[in-house]
Amino acid sequence: MHFSKGFFPLLLFLAAGALIGGILGQVMEGVNFVGLMPYLTQTFEIFDLKDIFLNLGIIQFHFGLRFAPNLISIAGILIAAWLYKKF
């Protein structure tokens, strides 16, 4: 399978790497591996856009965005970038 090298496929690769790494980090949170798991699964908040509320009368919007990856999800992003570059 060959993807054209562009911004959208790169964004999909990076998002998939972050998602898979984040899920692995949550699954491995309870595992005790030589005391490293608390450091690998600890989240680091990059930014937190608090809830924005917009009431337009007939429709209401609530929007918030938080990016707090753990080290395993950061490793997933790096691996996804490497795979994108390699293939």
Rosetta blueprint (number, residue, H / E / L):
1 M L
2 H L
3 F L
4 S L
5 K L
6 G L
7 F H
8 F H
9 P H
10 L H
11 L H
12 L H
13 F H
14 L H
15 A H
16 A H
17 G H
18 A H
19 L H
20 I H
21 G H
22 G H
23 I H
24 L H
25 G H
26 Q H
27 V H
28 M H
29 E H
30 G H
31 V L
32 N L
33 F L
34 V L
35 G L
36 L L
37 M H
38 P H
39 Y H
40 L H
41 T H
42 Q L
43 T E
44 F L
45 E L
46 I L
47 F E
48 D E
49 L E
50 K E
51 D E
52 I E
53 F E
54 L E
55 N E
56 L L
57 G L
58 I L
59 I L
60 Q E
61 F E
62 H E
63 F E
64 G E
65 L E
66 R E
67 F E
68 A L
69 P L
70 N E
71 L H
72 I H
73 S H
74 I H
75 A H
76 G H
77 I H
78 L H
79 I H
80 A H
81 A H
82 W H
83 L H
84 Y H
85 K H
86 K H
87 F L
